[in-house]
């Protein structure tokens, strides 16, 4: 967790326990956060719902190409004699950059073939 976020949480807790006279706007300026985010942190602290780890950490992105489709692309490209650009026109479901990255990740092309 970032240093500023820890500082903001501590300052908000101090304010809630009447140990600080800083306003929430001042806390936002000190920690370089937007005042609305400070109020969200305050609400999370009051509800005892403070998360120290981002919710999307260690999750696979939603737009990631499925492994079976990646294998299909690799197998098709291995059997073809076409250039990468021509292969991308043939396999039009994905963009050139997506197919290029799949082929590169599987060791079928190097940087010179782009």
Protein Blocks (a to p, Z undefined) as FASTA:
>chain_A
ZZklmmmmmmmmmmmnopafbdfklmmmmnopafklmmmmmmmmmnopacfbdfkgoiac
fklccfklmmmmmmmmmmpcbdfklmmmmmmmbcfklmmmmmmmnopacfklZZ
